[in-house]
């Protein structure tokens, strides 16, 4: 009976270890670029969450004191672990939103915002869809899921299980992440905005010089072709800059952008 009792105790510890890790991993996977998309089945998300839990739990076992938390309320653990997971997951999701925002800005600047504007679960112009799909594919090629698993393991040394993070630090971190996401979106879309400004200034000068010329018939094909050519030339650079910023966040999720 002693051996059976020890086996039951070990089974309970293993179960609670994986359950606690699951609480933090679940929100991250739900907001994970690629796995967290609306087009991905809930079953696939659940399987991915369980896989991440199995991967993270053995490495995080030393930082998850299952046997030394008898006085900690289970509701407190659920609240803190889910909150930490949501915070880290939102930080990851902001990078995808920055890429979508950059695509929308570039499409609006080049008069391409109405082309395939509703092709997908999220209403985005064609540029936004192309950059988003390219970013997700690039992230998976660069083994983002492996680096995120390592990031989750590292967070257990920063955020203790059952302890709420400091509210002022979390608010400052959130402000820095949101402002960094918008700054990244503006940097990615800056060439399209600059070309659009120069294009409109040129059309204005031509219109003042030759009022009888219908500049819209000349300018519309030019800006469309120019936007597509810019996307063809700049998309690899934009995605590389985005991937570098994403890797910087995964390496140091609590640092400023």
LUMNU-545566 format. One record per atom (N, C-alpha, C): x, y, z; residue in one letter; chain. Coordinates in pm, 1 decimal. Atoms other than C-alpha are relative to their C-alpha. Example, Ala and Ser with C-alpha at 12.3 -4.5 7.8 and 13.67 -1.06 7.14 Angstrom:
# residues 2
89.0_-119.0_0.0_a_A
1230.0_-450.0_780.0_a_A
90.0_120.0_0.0_a_A
-82.0_-119.0_-6.0_s_A
1367.0_-106.0_714.0_s_A
-77.0_109.0_73.0_s_A
***
This chain:
# residues 257
81.7_-120.8_0.0_x_A
0.0_0.0_0.0_x_A
85.5_126.5_0.0_x_A
-86.8_-118.1_-3.7_x_A
291.5_231.1_62.2_x_A
40.5_41.6_-141.3_x_A
-36.1_-31.2_137.5_x_A
402.2_202.3_-297.6_x_A
-115.3_59.0_-78.3_x_A
117.5_-54.2_67.6_x_A
47.7_263.9_-419.1_x_A
-28.0_143.1_43.7_x_A
21.7_-135.2_-51.4_x_A
15.3_569.9_-194.6_x_A
100.7_98.2_-60.5_x_A
-100.3_-86.3_61.8_x_A
341.1_710.6_-328.2_x_A
-30.8_24.7_-147.4_x_A
36.1_-15.5_140.9_x_A
227.2_647.2_-684.3_x_A
-115.4_98.1_-16.5_x_A
112.1_-93.1_5.8_x_A
-99.7_830.2_-617.9_x_A
44.4_143.5_27.9_x_A
-49.3_-134.5_-31.6_x_A
86.0_1122.9_-462.5_x_A
76.8_59.0_-118.2_x_A
-74.9_-48.3_116.6_x_A
322.0_1148.6_-759.9_x_A
-94.4_33.7_-114.6_x_A
97.6_-26.4_106.1_x_A
26.8_1127.5_-999.1_x_A
-72.7_131.6_24.1_x_A
66.9_-126.1_-31.4_x_A
-148.7_1411.3_-818.5_x_A
91.4_119.4_-24.2_x_A
-94.3_-109.5_21.3_x_A
163.2_1628.2_-826.6_x_A
20.1_26.8_-148.9_x_A
-16.3_-16.9_145.6_x_A
211.2_1564.4_-1198.2_x_A
-124.6_63.1_-60.5_x_A
124.5_-56.3_52.9_x_A
-154.2_1641.2_-1264.9_x_A
-10.3_148.7_30.3_x_A
12.1_-141.4_-36.5_x_A
-149.5_1969.3_-1071.9_x_A
107.5_84.1_-67.5_x_A
-104.5_-72.7_73.0_x_A
179.5_2069.1_-1233.9_x_A
-46.1_34.3_-140.8_x_A
45.4_-24.1_136.7_x_A
35.7_2029.0_-1582.5_x_A
-124.2_89.1_-2.0_x_A
119.0_-84.8_-4.0_x_A
-293.9_2191.5_-1479.8_x_A
38.0_146.7_19.6_x_A
-42.7_-138.1_-24.6_x_A
-115.5_2501.6_-1347.9_x_A
70.4_56.7_-123.5_x_A
-68.1_-45.7_122.5_x_A
106.4_2523.7_-1657.4_x_A
-102.1_24.6_-110.6_x_A
104.5_-15.0_101.9_x_A
-201.8_2480.2_-1877.1_x_A
-69.5_135.0_12.2_x_A
68.1_-128.7_-20.6_x_A
-357.3_2792.3_-1721.1_x_A
78.2_115.3_-61.2_x_A
-81.5_-107.6_58.2_x_A
-65.6_3007.1_-1838.0_x_A
18.8_-18.4_-149.3_x_A
-25.4_28.1_141.6_x_A
-10.4_2836.4_-2172.3_x_A
-125.0_24.1_-84.2_x_A
123.5_-9.7_76.6_x_A
-377.7_2839.4_-2278.5_x_A
-24.3_136.4_-63.1_x_A
21.5_-131.8_62.9_x_A
-421.3_3217.2_-2326.9_x_A
107.2_36.8_-101.9_x_A
-106.7_-31.8_96.1_x_A
-83.3_3242.0_-2503.0_x_A
-26.1_-67.4_-133.5_x_A
28.7_71.1_124.3_x_A
-177.0_2975.9_-2757.8_x_A
-124.3_57.4_-66.9_x_A
122.0_-57.1_57.5_x_A
-522.3_3132.9_-2802.9_x_A
27.6_129.6_-75.5_x_A
-35.9_-124.3_66.6_x_A
-353.1_3459.4_-2907.9_x_A
126.2_-13.4_-85.0_x_A
-123.3_28.3_73.0_x_A
-54.5_3297.0_-3078.9_x_A
-19.4_28.1_-149.0_x_A
11.3_-20.4_145.2_x_A
6.1_3419.4_-3437.7_x_A
6.5_-133.1_-74.5_x_A
7.6_127.3_69.8_x_A
-100.3_3128.4_-3653.1_x_A
-98.9_-93.2_65.5_x_A
91.5_87.9_-71.6_x_A
-262.9_2901.5_-3394.4_x_A
-123.8_75.1_48.9_x_A
110.2_-76.0_-56.5_x_A
-484.0_3182.1_-3262.2_x_A
-93.0_64.2_-100.5_x_A
86.1_-60.3_101.2_x_A
-651.0_3271.7_-3591.7_x_A
-141.2_-56.5_8.2_x_A
139.5_43.7_-4.0_x_A
-1029.1_3249.4_-3625.9_x_A
-26.2_-117.0_-93.3_x_A
19.4_109.6_94.5_x_A
-993.7_3009.1_-3916.3_x_A
51.4_-133.9_53.9_x_A
-53.0_123.1_-59.6_x_A
-814.2_2754.3_-3693.9_x_A
-105.0_-60.2_91.8_x_A
100.0_69.1_-80.6_x_A
-1039.9_2496.0_-3533.4_x_A
35.4_5.2_149.2_x_A
-20.8_-0.8_-144.9_x_A
-1087.3_2503.2_-3156.6_x_A
69.8_-128.4_45.2_x_A
-65.5_126.3_-34.9_x_A
-980.6_2138.7_-3142.0_x_A
149.9_7.2_-24.8_x_A
-142.8_-14.7_29.2_x_A
-648.9_2223.7_-3306.3_x_A
65.8_89.6_104.4_x_A
-54.2_-87.7_-104.7_x_A
-598.2_2505.9_-3057.8_x_A
16.9_-76.1_130.8_x_A
-9.2_77.9_-123.4_x_A
-670.2_2268.2_-2769.4_x_A
116.3_-98.6_-6.3_x_A
-111.7_94.1_15.2_x_A
-425.6_2009.2_-2905.0_x_A
133.0_74.5_9.7_x_A
-122.9_-79.3_-8.5_x_A
-160.7_2280.6_-2948.3_x_A
27.8_42.5_143.9_x_A
-17.2_-38.8_-140.4_x_A
-221.3_2399.8_-2591.7_x_A
49.1_-116.3_83.3_x_A
-45.1_118.5_-73.9_x_A
-184.8_2047.9_-2454.1_x_A
144.1_-35.7_-34.9_x_A
-137.9_29.6_40.3_x_A
132.8_1997.1_-2658.1_x_A
98.4_96.5_65.9_x_A
-86.2_-98.1_-66.5_x_A
284.1_2320.4_-2525.4_x_A
9.0_-29.3_149.2_x_A
-0.6_30.8_-142.7_x_A
182.7_2218.9_-2172.4_x_A
93.3_-116.2_30.6_x_A
-87.1_116.3_-20.0_x_A
356.8_1882.2_-2203.1_x_A
146.7_38.0_-18.6_x_A
-137.9_-42.4_24.9_x_A
668.9_2055.1_-2337.6_x_A
51.8_88.7_112.7_x_A
-44.0_-100.1_-97.6_x_A
681.3_2336.5_-2080.4_x_A
4.7_-56.8_141.5_x_A
14.6_45.7_-139.1_x_A
578.4_2148.5_-1764.1_x_A
127.5_-61.0_58.2_x_A
-121.3_56.1_-63.0_x_A
896.5_1938.1_-1710.9_x_A
107.3_104.2_28.0_x_A
-103.2_-102.2_-19.4_x_A
1124.2_2240.4_-1754.3_x_A
-39.8_102.0_106.1_x_A
47.5_-97.5_-98.7_x_A
905.9_2462.5_-1532.1_x_A
-32.2_-62.9_134.4_x_A
37.7_68.9_-124.8_x_A
859.4_2200.2_-1258.1_x_A
72.1_57.9_120.9_x_A
-75.3_-54.9_-113.4_x_A
1133.3_2353.5_-1041.4_x_A
-55.8_133.3_47.9_x_A
55.5_-130.8_-35.0_x_A
954.1_2691.9_-1047.1_x_A
-149.7_-5.6_29.8_x_A
142.5_17.1_-33.8_x_A
604.2_2550.6_-987.3_x_A
-7.5_-90.3_122.7_x_A
-1.9_80.3_-122.4_x_A
606.2_2438.0_-622.9_x_A
-137.2_-56.9_32.6_x_A
132.3_59.8_-20.3_x_A
305.1_2208.4_-630.1_x_A
-19.8_-43.7_144.2_x_A
14.2_53.8_-136.1_x_A
373.4_2054.7_-289.2_x_A
7.0_106.8_107.8_x_A
-17.0_-104.1_-102.4_x_A
447.7_2385.0_-112.2_x_A
-101.1_112.0_-14.0_x_A
104.1_-102.4_13.6_x_A
129.9_2573.2_-207.1_x_A
-133.1_-47.5_58.5_x_A
128.5_47.0_-52.1_x_A
-132.4_2418.0_20.7_x_A
-91.3_113.4_43.3_x_A
82.7_-109.8_-47.6_x_A
-246.2_2755.3_152.0_x_A
-45.6_95.1_-109.0_x_A
37.1_-88.3_110.9_x_A
-281.9_2919.9_-188.7_x_A
-135.0_-42.5_-56.5_x_A
132.5_30.8_52.0_x_A
-637.8_2942.2_-311.6_x_A
8.5_-39.6_-146.6_x_A
0.7_43.9_138.9_x_A
-707.8_2758.4_-634.0_x_A
-52.1_109.7_-90.9_x_A
53.1_-110.0_80.5_x_A
-905.4_3060.4_-754.8_x_A
105.3_107.8_-20.5_x_A
-108.1_-96.8_14.3_x_A
-606.1_3283.6_-691.5_x_A
99.3_-46.9_-105.5_x_A
-91.0_55.0_100.8_x_A
-386.8_3052.4_-898.9_x_A
-60.9_13.4_-139.3_x_A
67.2_-12.6_129.8_x_A
-643.5_3047.5_-1180.9_x_A
3.5_144.2_-48.0_x_A
1.8_-142.1_36.9_x_A
-668.8_3428.0_-1175.2_x_A
137.4_47.9_-43.6_x_A
-133.4_-52.2_30.7_x_A
-296.4_3498.6_-1169.1_x_A
59.9_-65.6_-124.1_x_A
-60.6_68.7_114.3_x_A
-187.2_3232.6_-1417.7_x_A
-69.5_37.0_-131.2_x_A
72.1_-39.7_120.9_x_A
-461.3_3318.6_-1666.4_x_A
32.6_144.3_-37.6_x_A
-33.5_-139.9_27.2_x_A
-385.2_3689.2_-1630.8_x_A
138.7_16.1_-59.6_x_A
-135.5_-6.4_54.4_x_A
-13.1_3638.7_-1691.5_x_A
2.9_-53.1_-143.0_x_A
6.1_53.2_135.8_x_A
-88.5_3421.6_-1993.8_x_A
-63.3_96.5_-97.6_x_A
64.0_-99.4_85.9_x_A
-323.3_3684.3_-2134.8_x_A
93.4_116.6_-30.1_x_A
-92.1_-111.8_20.4_x_A
-64.4_3956.9_-2084.2_x_A
106.2_-35.0_-103.6_x_A
-103.3_40.9_94.9_x_A
206.0_3763.9_-2268.0_x_A
-58.4_-27.3_-138.5_x_A
63.9_27.3_128.3_x_A
-36.7_3650.4_-2538.9_x_A
-38.8_126.9_-73.6_x_A
33.7_-127.9_63.5_x_A
-157.2_4004.7_-2602.6_x_A
124.5_65.8_-57.7_x_A
-124.9_-53.8_53.4_x_A
204.8_4112.2_-2640.9_x_A
38.0_-63.5_-132.2_x_A
-25.2_67.3_127.4_x_A
246.6_3849.6_-2914.4_x_A
-98.5_43.5_-107.2_x_A
105.2_-33.2_98.4_x_A
-83.0_3938.1_-3080.2_x_A
17.1_140.5_-54.5_x_A
-18.1_-137.2_46.0_x_A
9.4_4305.8_-3102.4_x_A
91.8_6.2_-122.5_x_A
-87.5_-0.2_117.1_x_A
280.1_4217.0_-3354.7_x_A
-78.7_-30.5_-125.7_x_A
83.1_29.8_116.5_x_A
24.5_4064.0_-3587.9_x_A
-92.6_117.0_-31.8_x_A
83.2_-118.1_22.9_x_A
-203.0_4365.5_-3539.5_x_A
81.4_113.4_-61.5_x_A
-86.1_-102.1_61.7_x_A
91.2_4591.7_-3624.6_x_A
18.9_-27.6_-148.4_x_A
-14.2_35.3_141.4_x_A
140.2_4401.4_-3949.9_x_A
-128.4_26.8_-77.0_x_A
128.3_-29.5_64.5_x_A
-230.3_4428.4_-4031.2_x_A
-21.5_150.2_-15.5_x_A
13.4_-146.0_7.6_x_A
-228.3_4800.1_-3951.9_x_A
89.7_58.1_-108.1_x_A
-91.1_-47.7_104.8_x_A
74.6_4853.4_-4174.4_x_A
-55.9_-30.1_-138.7_x_A
60.1_32.7_128.7_x_A
-98.4_4671.2_-4459.4_x_A
-117.9_89.1_-33.0_x_A
114.6_-89.4_22.9_x_A
-413.8_4880.2_-4416.7_x_A
45.8_140.7_-34.6_x_A
-51.4_-133.3_29.6_x_A
-213.4_5203.5_-4412.4_x_A
59.8_5.3_-140.1_x_A
-60.9_1.6_133.2_x_A
-16.0_5103.6_-4721.9_x_A
-106.7_-8.3_-108.2_x_A
106.9_11.5_99.6_x_A
-334.2_5004.0_-4908.6_x_A
-78.6_130.1_-12.1_x_A
72.8_-126.7_4.4_x_A
-510.3_5325.8_-4811.9_x_A
81.2_107.4_-71.3_x_A
-85.1_-102.1_62.0_x_A
-214.0_5535.7_-4922.9_x_A
12.3_-19.3_-149.9_x_A
-16.8_28.0_142.5_x_A
-197.0_5364.9_-5263.2_x_A
-131.9_-31.3_-69.8_x_A
133.5_17.8_58.4_x_A
-573.4_5350.1_-5330.1_x_A
-31.2_-146.0_-31.6_x_A
26.7_142.7_18.4_x_A
-580.2_4970.4_-5299.3_x_A
-78.3_-58.3_117.5_x_A
65.3_48.9_-121.1_x_A
-785.4_4947.6_-4980.7_x_A
-130.5_-71.9_-28.2_x_A
128.3_61.7_30.6_x_A
-1103.4_4831.0_-5157.8_x_A
12.8_-131.1_-77.1_x_A
-19.6_123.9_75.8_x_A
-946.8_4536.5_-5343.2_x_A
2.3_-117.4_97.6_x_A
9.9_116.8_-88.1_x_A
-1048.3_4209.3_-5172.5_x_A
-3.5_42.3_146.1_x_A
3.4_-53.2_-135.3_x_A
-1135.6_4404.0_-4861.6_x_A
-67.6_-90.3_101.2_x_A
69.2_87.2_-94.5_x_A
-1349.4_4128.8_-4708.1_x_A
34.9_-146.2_-22.6_x_A
-39.6_138.5_28.1_x_A
-1157.7_3816.2_-4812.1_x_A
61.2_-61.6_124.3_x_A
-49.1_63.7_-121.2_x_A
-1129.3_3640.3_-4478.9_x_A
-84.3_33.7_118.9_x_A
76.3_-25.2_-122.1_x_A
-1253.6_3640.9_-4122.7_x_A
15.5_143.6_46.7_x_A
-24.6_-139.0_-38.0_x_A
-1094.4_3980.5_-4057.0_x_A
-2.2_86.4_-124.6_x_A
7.0_-84.7_119.4_x_A
-1188.3_4256.1_-4305.5_x_A
127.1_81.8_-17.1_x_A
-125.6_-66.8_28.5_x_A
-850.8_4361.1_-4441.4_x_A
14.9_15.8_-149.9_x_A
-30.0_-10.3_142.9_x_A
-734.9_4490.5_-4778.3_x_A
97.9_-108.6_-42.2_x_A
-86.0_106.9_52.6_x_A
-531.0_4265.5_-5004.7_x_A
141.3_8.3_55.6_x_A
-134.7_-15.0_-54.7_x_A
-201.6_4409.9_-4880.2_x_A
8.2_-53.0_142.6_x_A
1.8_48.3_-137.6_x_A
-298.6_4337.0_-4521.9_x_A
-0.6_-151.6_7.6_x_A
3.7_146.1_1.8_x_A
-386.7_3976.0_-4601.3_x_A
133.6_-58.2_-43.6_x_A
-126.7_51.8_50.0_x_A
-64.6_3924.0_-4796.2_x_A
109.4_10.9_105.5_x_A
-102.3_-18.4_-102.7_x_A
157.0_4070.0_-4523.3_x_A
-26.9_-88.3_121.4_x_A
32.8_82.1_-117.0_x_A
-30.1_3884.9_-4247.5_x_A
33.6_-146.1_-24.8_x_A
-31.2_139.7_31.8_x_A
-6.7_3546.2_-4418.6_x_A
150.7_-20.5_-14.1_x_A
-145.3_10.6_12.2_x_A
356.4_3612.0_-4507.1_x_A
69.1_5.7_135.1_x_A
-59.1_-9.3_-133.3_x_A
435.7_3713.1_-4149.1_x_A
-18.9_-127.3_79.9_x_A
24.7_125.2_-72.4_x_A
271.3_3402.5_-4002.4_x_A
88.0_-111.9_-54.0_x_A
-85.2_103.6_59.9_x_A
453.9_3177.7_-4249.5_x_A
146.6_19.1_38.6_x_A
-138.9_-26.9_-37.0_x_A
785.8_3349.0_-4175.7_x_A
25.0_-32.9_146.5_x_A
-15.8_30.4_-142.4_x_A
729.2_3317.5_-3800.9_x_A
11.8_-150.1_23.0_x_A
-8.5_145.2_-15.5_x_A
668.6_2943.9_-3833.7_x_A
131.2_-54.5_-57.6_x_A
-127.9_43.7_57.0_x_A
974.3_2902.9_-4058.2_x_A
114.4_27.1_97.6_x_A
-103.7_-36.6_-96.9_x_A
1184.0_3078.3_-3791.1_x_A
-19.3_-67.2_135.5_x_A
22.2_78.0_-122.5_x_A
1055.0_2830.5_-3526.6_x_A
-49.0_87.9_114.9_x_A
55.4_-85.2_-104.8_x_A
849.9_3085.6_-3336.3_x_A
-56.6_-82.6_114.4_x_A
60.5_81.4_-105.3_x_A
669.6_2809.0_-3148.3_x_A
105.0_-53.6_97.7_x_A
-106.8_48.1_-88.4_x_A
1000.4_2675.9_-3014.0_x_A
47.8_112.0_91.6_x_A
-46.5_-113.1_-79.7_x_A
1113.5_3020.0_-2898.0_x_A
-106.3_44.1_101.4_x_A
106.3_-36.9_-93.8_x_A
774.3_3090.8_-2740.7_x_A
-5.0_-99.2_116.5_x_A
-5.5_98.0_-108.8_x_A
795.8_2765.6_-2542.7_x_A
113.6_32.6_96.1_x_A
-111.5_-41.9_-85.3_x_A
1135.8_2878.3_-2415.0_x_A
-34.7_126.7_77.7_x_A
41.4_-123.1_-68.3_x_A
987.3_3220.7_-2333.4_x_A
-92.4_-32.0_117.0_x_A
92.9_35.2_-107.1_x_A
708.0_3061.8_-2128.3_x_A
74.9_-59.4_118.2_x_A
-79.3_59.1_-108.3_x_A
959.9_2858.7_-1929.4_x_A
73.7_108.5_77.2_x_A
-73.5_-108.1_-65.8_x_A
1159.1_3174.7_-1858.4_x_A
-90.4_85.8_86.3_x_A
89.4_-87.3_-76.6_x_A
853.9_3365.4_-1735.2_x_A
-29.0_-53.0_140.3_x_A
24.5_53.9_-133.5_x_A
817.3_3129.3_-1440.2_x_A
105.0_46.4_100.1_x_A
-101.7_-55.5_-89.2_x_A
1138.0_3274.6_-1299.4_x_A
-26.6_146.7_31.5_x_A
33.0_-141.6_-20.2_x_A
994.9_3626.9_-1330.4_x_A
-132.2_15.9_74.2_x_A
131.9_-6.7_-61.8_x_A
629.5_3574.5_-1236.8_x_A
-23.4_-128.1_79.7_x_A
21.9_116.5_-85.5_x_A
586.6_3342.0_-940.4_x_A
-143.9_-47.3_-10.8_x_A
134.0_58.2_8.1_x_A
288.8_3107.4_-945.3_x_A
-82.1_45.0_120.3_x_A
89.3_-43.2_-106.9_x_A
-2.1_3245.0_-744.6_x_A
21.6_141.1_48.2_x_A
-28.2_-137.9_-40.8_x_A
139.2_3599.3_-716.4_x_A
-35.9_94.6_-113.4_x_A
39.6_-97.9_100.5_x_A
-11.6_3894.9_-897.0_x_A
117.3_92.2_-34.5_x_A
-103.1_-98.2_35.2_x_A
230.9_4115.5_-1094.9_x_A
-37.9_138.4_49.5_x_A
24.8_-136.9_-45.7_x_A
268.2_4475.4_-983.3_x_A
-79.6_76.4_-105.3_x_A
88.5_-70.3_93.4_x_A
-9.9_4682.6_-1139.8_x_A
69.2_115.6_-72.1_x_A
-67.2_-108.8_74.3_x_A
205.2_4992.2_-1217.7_x_A
95.1_-51.7_-107.8_x_A
-93.0_54.7_99.8_x_A
466.5_4779.6_-1392.7_x_A
-74.8_-59.0_-119.0_x_A
77.9_58.4_109.1_x_A
201.6_4595.4_-1595.5_x_A
-59.0_109.6_-88.7_x_A
57.9_-109.3_78.8_x_A
35.0_4922.4_-1701.0_x_A
106.2_68.5_-85.4_x_A
-107.8_-59.9_79.0_x_A
366.6_5073.8_-1810.1_x_A
43.1_-93.1_-112.9_x_A
-35.0_97.1_103.7_x_A
450.7_4753.7_-1997.7_x_A
-104.5_0.2_-111.2_x_A
106.2_0.1_100.8_x_A
112.4_4758.5_-2172.7_x_A
4.8_123.4_-87.4_x_A
-9.7_-123.8_78.4_x_A
150.0_5122.3_-2278.0_x_A
118.1_-7.5_-96.5_x_A
-118.4_11.3_86.7_x_A
498.9_5049.4_-2412.0_x_A
-25.3_-96.3_-115.8_x_A
25.7_96.6_107.2_x_A
375.6_4747.6_-2609.6_x_A
-94.8_56.6_-105.4_x_A
95.9_-56.5_95.1_x_A
80.2_4929.8_-2766.3_x_A
66.4_109.8_-83.8_x_A
-68.9_-106.2_75.0_x_A
288.3_5235.1_-2859.0_x_A
105.8_-58.6_-92.5_x_A
-98.4_64.9_86.1_x_A
560.5_5005.2_-2992.1_x_A
-63.6_-65.2_-121.3_x_A
69.0_62.4_113.8_x_A
307.6_4820.4_-3209.2_x_A
-38.3_104.1_-104.8_x_A
35.2_-105.7_95.3_x_A
181.2_5144.1_-3365.4_x_A
125.2_58.8_-64.7_x_A
-125.1_-50.9_57.5_x_A
537.8_5267.8_-3410.1_x_A
53.9_-95.4_-105.5_x_A
-44.2_98.4_98.3_x_A
627.3_4943.9_-3586.8_x_A
-85.4_4.4_-125.8_x_A
89.6_-8.9_116.4_x_A
321.5_4972.9_-3812.1_x_A
32.1_122.5_-85.0_x_A
-33.9_-121.5_75.0_x_A
411.8_5330.2_-3908.6_x_A
133.0_-15.3_-72.8_x_A
-129.7_19.5_65.7_x_A
771.1_5230.8_-3983.1_x_A
-13.6_-90.7_-121.9_x_A
16.4_91.9_111.9_x_A
660.6_4944.8_-4205.3_x_A
-72.2_65.3_-117.4_x_A
80.0_-62.4_106.4_x_A
410.7_5157.5_-4399.2_x_A
55.7_133.9_-45.8_x_A
-53.4_-133.0_32.0_x_A
630.4_5470.4_-4418.5_x_A
32.5_17.4_-148.6_x_A
-28.1_-22.5_143.5_x_A
754.7_5414.5_-4780.3_x_A
-125.2_22.5_-82.7_x_A
124.3_-17.3_75.3_x_A
397.5_5382.2_-4909.3_x_A
-61.0_137.5_27.1_x_A
56.1_-131.7_-33.7_x_A
287.2_5696.4_-4724.6_x_A
80.0_110.6_-68.2_x_A
-83.7_-102.0_64.5_x_A
583.4_5897.3_-4856.7_x_A
-24.7_3.6_-151.2_x_A
27.2_3.7_144.2_x_A
522.9_5780.9_-5214.4_x_A
-137.9_58.5_-29.7_x_A
133.8_-55.1_20.6_x_A
154.7_5868.9_-5177.7_x_A
0.2_152.2_9.6_x_A
-8.2_-146.4_-13.1_x_A
238.2_6222.5_-5059.9_x_A
64.3_61.0_-124.4_x_A
-65.8_-50.6_120.0_x_A
478.3_6276.4_-5349.6_x_A
-89.0_-12.5_-122.8_x_A
91.3_22.0_112.7_x_A
224.7_6132.3_-5593.2_x_A
-109.5_106.7_-3.2_x_A
107.4_-99.5_-4.2_x_A
-52.7_6365.0_-5477.1_x_A
51.8_140.5_-25.6_x_A
-59.0_-130.2_30.2_x_A
177.1_6666.8_-5484.9_x_A
27.2_13.9_-149.8_x_A
-27.2_-3.6_144.1_x_A
279.2_6579.4_-5839.9_x_A
-128.6_18.3_-79.7_x_A
128.3_-16.2_68.4_x_A
-82.9_6542.7_-5947.7_x_A
-53.8_141.8_15.6_x_A
46.4_-137.7_-20.1_x_A
-164.1_6879.0_-5792.4_x_A
73.4_99.0_-87.9_x_A
-78.2_-89.4_85.7_x_A
119.4_7048.9_-5978.8_x_A
-41.0_-16.0_-145.8_x_A
40.7_22.8_139.5_x_A
18.1_6886.1_-6309.0_x_A
-138.5_58.5_-25.4_x_A
136.3_-53.7_16.3_x_A
-344.5_6984.7_-6254.6_x_A
0.2_152.3_-8.2_x_A
-7.7_-146.4_8.4_x_A
-248.6_7347.6_-6192.6_x_A
64.6_43.6_-130.7_x_A
-68.0_-37.8_124.6_x_A
-21.5_7351.4_-6497.4_x_A
-87.6_-26.0_-121.7_x_A
86.8_35.6_114.4_x_A
-272.1_7181.6_-6729.5_x_A
-139.7_-32.8_53.3_x_A
134.3_25.1_-56.6_x_A
-628.1_7227.2_-6595.7_x_A
-88.3_-82.7_-93.1_x_A
84.9_73.6_93.4_x_A
-776.8_7074.9_-6912.4_x_A
29.0_-149.8_-0.2_x_A
-34.9_141.6_-2.4_x_A
-602.1_6739.5_-6849.4_x_A
-70.2_-68.4_118.1_x_A
64.3_79.4_-105.9_x_A
-804.9_6483.0_-6652.4_x_A
106.7_-87.7_65.7_x_A
-114.4_69.0_-60.2_x_A
-522.2_6381.4_-6422.7_x_A
-40.5_-131.0_66.4_x_A
41.7_121.8_-68.9_x_A
-731.3_6114.4_-6250.5_x_A
13.3_-122.0_-89.7_x_A
-10.4_112.8_93.0_x_A
-730.0_5900.6_-6566.1_x_A
145.1_-43.3_-19.9_x_A
-142.5_33.0_10.6_x_A
-351.2_5916.9_-6575.2_x_A
54.5_-47.8_134.9_x_A
-57.4_27.8_-131.6_x_A
-284.8_5907.9_-6203.1_x_A
-46.9_-129.5_62.8_x_A
52.0_120.9_-64.9_x_A
-510.0_5618.3_-6097.5_x_A
77.5_-125.9_-39.6_x_A
-81.5_119.0_34.4_x_A
-327.1_5348.3_-6300.9_x_A
142.5_9.4_52.6_x_A
-138.1_-16.0_-46.7_x_A
8.2_5496.2_-6196.1_x_A
12.4_-36.4_147.1_x_A
-9.5_27.7_-143.0_x_A
-61.0_5481.0_-5822.3_x_A
-29.3_-146.9_29.4_x_A
28.3_142.7_-19.3_x_A
-207.0_5130.0_-5852.0_x_A
121.7_-84.7_-34.7_x_A
-119.8_73.6_39.6_x_A
92.8_4999.4_-6043.5_x_A
116.4_28.5_94.9_x_A
-107.9_-35.3_-92.2_x_A
329.5_5189.5_-5815.8_x_A
-15.2_-69.7_134.7_x_A
22.2_68.8_-126.5_x_A
168.0_5041.5_-5503.7_x_A
33.6_-147.9_-8.3_x_A
-31.2_141.3_17.1_x_A
194.3_4688.8_-5638.5_x_A
150.3_-23.3_-15.2_x_A
-144.7_13.9_15.8_x_A
556.6_4740.6_-5743.2_x_A
72.0_22.3_132.9_x_A
-60.2_-23.3_-131.5_x_A
642.0_4884.2_-5402.1_x_A
-19.7_-120.8_91.6_x_A
25.5_118.5_-82.4_x_A
477.7_4587.1_-5231.7_x_A
91.3_-114.9_-41.8_x_A
-87.8_106.5_50.8_x_A
675.4_4349.1_-5454.0_x_A
144.3_21.1_46.9_x_A
-138.3_-27.9_-36.2_x_A
1003.8_4524.2_-5370.4_x_A
23.0_5.4_150.6_x_A
-20.7_-28.1_-141.9_x_A
948.5_4609.2_-5002.9_x_A
-55.4_-106.9_93.1_x_A
58.7_101.4_-88.6_x_A
750.2_4311.0_-4869.6_x_A
106.7_-84.2_70.5_x_A
-102.9_76.0_-73.4_x_A
1064.2_4102.7_-4792.5_x_A
68.2_81.5_109.0_x_A
-64.2_-84.8_-101.1_x_A
1223.8_4396.8_-4610.6_x_A
-94.9_24.7_116.2_x_A
98.4_-23.7_-105.4_x_A
904.0_4471.3_-4418.8_x_A
-14.2_-121.8_90.5_x_A
16.0_121.8_-79.6_x_A
866.7_4109.8_-4308.7_x_A
125.5_-31.2_80.9_x_A
-123.4_23.8_-76.1_x_A
1232.7_4084.8_-4205.9_x_A
8.3_93.5_120.5_x_A
1.4_-94.5_-112.8_x_A
1200.0_4399.3_-3991.6_x_A
-101.3_-44.9_105.3_x_A
103.1_48.0_-91.5_x_A
879.6_4262.8_-3840.0_x_A
46.2_-124.7_75.8_x_A
-47.2_122.5_-64.7_x_A
1035.3_3921.8_-3769.8_x_A
109.8_29.8_101.4_x_A
-105.0_-37.0_-95.1_x_A
1335.8_4084.9_-3602.9_x_A
-59.9_59.7_126.6_x_A
66.2_-56.7_-117.6_x_A
1107.3_4286.7_-3374.3_x_A
-71.1_-108.0_81.0_x_A
69.3_108.8_-69.6_x_A
905.0_3975.2_-3291.8_x_A
98.6_-87.4_76.6_x_A
-100.9_78.5_-69.0_x_A
1218.1_3778.4_-3205.4_x_A
55.4_74.2_121.5_x_A
-45.1_-77.9_-114.4_x_A
1330.7_4062.4_-2980.9_x_A
-98.1_-6.9_116.2_x_A
100.2_12.7_-105.8_x_A
1001.8_4041.6_-2790.7_x_A
5.0_-138.3_63.6_x_A
-1.9_136.5_-54.4_x_A
1022.8_3663.2_-2754.5_x_A
122.0_-19.9_90.0_x_A
-119.5_11.5_-82.9_x_A
1377.0_3690.8_-2618.6_x_A
-16.1_75.0_131.5_x_A
17.7_-82.1_-120.7_x_A
1283.0_3966.2_-2372.9_x_A
-141.3_58.1_0.2_x_A
139.9_-48.2_8.8_x_A
901.8_3994.8_-2339.7_x_A
-31.1_115.9_93.3_x_A
28.2_-106.6_-95.4_x_A
922.5_4239.1_-2050.0_x_A
78.9_126.1_-29.2_x_A
-78.6_-117.1_33.6_x_A
1164.0_4480.2_-2213.7_x_A
-75.4_92.8_-91.9_x_A
60.9_-99.0_90.2_x_A
1076.2_4794.7_-2405.3_x_A
37.1_-31.5_-142.8_x_A
-27.2_23.8_141.6_x_A
1052.2_4780.7_-2782.1_x_A
101.9_99.3_-51.3_x_A
***
